Amino acid sequence: MHDFRRLKVWQRARAFAVVVSQVTRGFPRSDHGVIASQLRRAALSVPANIAEGFGKSSRKDVVRFFQIAAASAMEVESHLFVAADLGYLSPKAREQTLPEAQAIQRMLAGLMKKVP
């Protein structure tokens, strides 16, 4: 296969992981880093699994890692809602980040259909 860094979905997922990391820096200390850590971990998992899947040789393995990446993007989405519910994330910040998580999920779904 080609270089995973050329994939638009990987580029967006990588940029999104940076945004999530920046957003979580503003979470209160009372969180003890729990939700912030889970958000960062899940966000970092998305581009990592895309890259790992891209390196696999069988279609089944490639799709499996892309599914894991999509599931991690859904996990990020869930954590964003909880963080907003707890008041750690403003509604505006949530509405700015949620669409990107959802766009990445859609891009991965489309990519999975195209894997040879």
C-alpha positions, 0 to 999 in steps of 0.5 A: 500500500501507499503512505498512510500520511497521504490519507485525508482522514489520517491528516484530519484525525491527527489534527483533531488529536491536537485540538482535543489535547488543547481543549483538555488542557482547560479541564479543572484539576478536580477531574484529576485528569480522568476525562481529559486523559480518556479523551486524549487517549481515544483521540490519539487512537484514531490516527494510530489505528488508521496508520496501523491498519494501512500497514496490514496486508489483508483486507480483513486486517485493514478494515478491522483497524479502520473499525477500531479507529472509527470506534475510537472517534465515537468514544471521543464523541461520547467523552465530549458529551460527558465533559460538557455535561460536567461543565468542563467543556463549554457548549460552544467548544463541544459544538466545534469539536463534535462535527469533526469527530463525526466527519472522521467517522464518516470518512472512515466508513467510506474508506472501509468500503473502498479497501481492495 
